[in-house]
Amino acid sequence: MVHVSTQYHMVTAHGNLGDHQFGAPPQNWPLIGKTLPYWLDETNNAQVTLIGNPLLWWFSTVAIGVFLALTVFYLLRRKRLNFDLSQGEHSTQPHTQDAFQHWCSSGGVLLVGWVVHYAPYFLLSRVLFLHHYLPALPCKFMLLAAVCEHAYVWIRSLPRPLHTLYYLLLLLLCVLVLTSFLVFAPFTYGYPALSREEIQWRLWKPSWDLLFR
């Protein structure tokens, strides 16, 4: 009985944690509706705050919607025997199952991984924080890469000038993500200490908790 009681208390220990000023419900996580401060220096504004890379989080969230929309579109078209996916780089014959299966398997596995690590939190009544979303993040980031790779397969069948345009857009995406990382890196590493004005400039959302004096 002692063992059963111990197991019960382990399962229910986090059920009555109450509310928290930095708590965030699961629906806020994909678009970083709320940040999570960990540490603030006693003498300046140096701090460690879980905020991630906002542009990467937002672009990858859009990728989830793009993947779902395209999958539904392809399925509806295939019902009418319209096979939009050509062989791409994964088949030797046009309009085969191979390209479609590659799209569903590569993106589908990542989508399932994201859902499995994200959806269960909607069933919990305890206070939750942004860090609970971290296990789902790699799946979402890789899904963004899968969508970009799928766009490349489409672009290859179009005129060459569009290839150049796609490469430029992809380069722009990488530059924006890298810039976003550099802008918010002080909150990840706690260095350098930012001024009040520099932190206020980084308050891209009024719901974010970025601490300053």
N, C-alpha and C positions, 0 to 999 in steps of 0.2 A: 504493500500500500504506500510505503514511503516513496518508492520509485515512481509509482503512478502519480502521486501528489506532486513530486518534483517536476515531472514532465508537464503536468498541467500548468504549474506556475511558470515554467519556461515558455510555454505557448502563449499564456495570457498576460505575461509580465508587461508587455508593451501596449496592452489594450487600454490602459487608463492613464496615459501620459498627459492628458489635458491639451490645452491649446498652447501655441507658441507664436511669438511675434514674427518669427522668421519661417514659420510653417508655410507650406505651399501644397495645394491639392494637385493630383496628377494631371488634371486638364491644363494646368499652368506650365508644365514642364517642357513640352515640345518647343514652345516659343519663348522660353525663359521669362515667364510671367513674374517670377520673384527670385531674387538671388539669396545666397546664404553666407553671411559674414562669419568668419572663423576667428579672426584675430585683428586687433587694432593696436598699433604702437602707442605707448603712453605719452610720447613727446611730439609726434607728428602724425601725418595721415597715412603712413605706411600700414598696409593691411593685407590680409589674405581673405579673399572672398570668392566663393564658388559662383562664377558667372559664365565660365566657358568662353567659347568663341561665338559671339552672337550671330554673325553672318553665316558661319558654317552650320550652326544649329537651325537657322531659319531656312537656308537653302535645302538642307537635307530633309526638313519637314515638308517643304514643297515637293521634293522628290517622291515622298510617299504618296502624295496626292496624284502626281503625274503617273507613277507606276500603276496605281489602282485605276485611274481613268483610262490609260492606254490598254490595260488588260481587259477591262470591260468592253472597250471599243473593239478590240481584236476579236473577242469572243462573240460579240453581236454580229460582226462582219462575217465571221466564219460560219455562223448559222445560215447565212445567205450565200455560202460558198464563195465568199470574197476573201482571198488569202493575201493580206497586205504585206506580210513579212516574206521577203524573198529569202534566198539561201544565205545571204550575208556572208559571214566567214566560217560558217559552221556546217555547210552542206555543199554538195557538188551539183545538185539539181535545184532549179528555181521552184519556189512555192511549195516547199516540202514542210514537213512537220518540224524539221530540225531547228530552224530559227525561232519558231514559236516556242518550242519546248525549252530552248536555251533561255529565252526571255522569262518564261514562267519559272523555270528551275532556279536560275541565278537570282532573280529578284524575289521570287516566292520564298526561298529559304531565308533570305535576309528579312523579308517582311514578317515571316512567322517568328523569327528570332526576336525581332523588335516587339511584336505583340506579346509573346510569351514573357518577356522581361518587363513589360509595361502594363498590360491590361490587369494583372492580378491586384495591383495597388488600388484599383477602383473598388475592390471588395473590402478594403480595410477601413476601419473607423478611427484608427489611431491617427495622431498628428504625423504628417509626412513632410519630408524636406526634398529640396532639389537633388541632393546627392543620391536619393533612391532611384533616380532616372539614369544614373551612370552606366549600369549594366546594359541598358538598351541602346545606348549611344553608338557603339561600334557598328551595330547592325544598320542603324539609320545612315551613318556616314558611308558605309559600303554600298548601301542602296543608291545613294547619290552618284557614286562612281558607276554603278551598273546602269543607271539612267543615262549618264553621259556617254558610256560605251555604246548603248543602244542608239543614241542619237548619231554617233559616229557611223554605225552600220547603215543608217538611213542616208546620211550625207554622202557616203561613198558612191551612191548611185546617181547623185545629182551633178550638175556641171561643176568643173573645178573651182571657179571663183567662190562658190558656196563652201567648198572645203576650207579655203583660206578664211572666210568669214567665221566658220565654226571654230577654227583653231584660235582666232583672235578672241572670240567670246569665251572659249575655254581658258585662254590665258588671262583674260579679264577676271573671270571667276577666281582663278588661283591668286591673282594679285589682291583682289578684294578680301579673300579669306586670310591671306598672309597679313594684310594691313590690319584687319580686325584683330588678329592674334597679337600683333605688336601694340595696338592701342590698349588692349585689355590685359596684356601680360603683367603689368604692375600689380594687378589684383590676384594673379596666380602665384607670383613669386615673392610678393611683399616688398618689392624693390623695383624702381626707386619710389620714394615717398612723393606723392602728388600734392599739388596745392589744392585749395578749396575750389578754385575756378576750373582746374583741370579735371577734377572729379565730377563737378557739376556738368561739364561738357560731355562727359561719358555717361551721364544719366539719360540714356536713349529711351528709357521707359520710366514713367513716374512711380511705378510700383517697385522698382529695384531698390534694394537696401545697400547703398554705397555710403560708407561712413566717412565723415569729415568733420573738422573743427572749424 
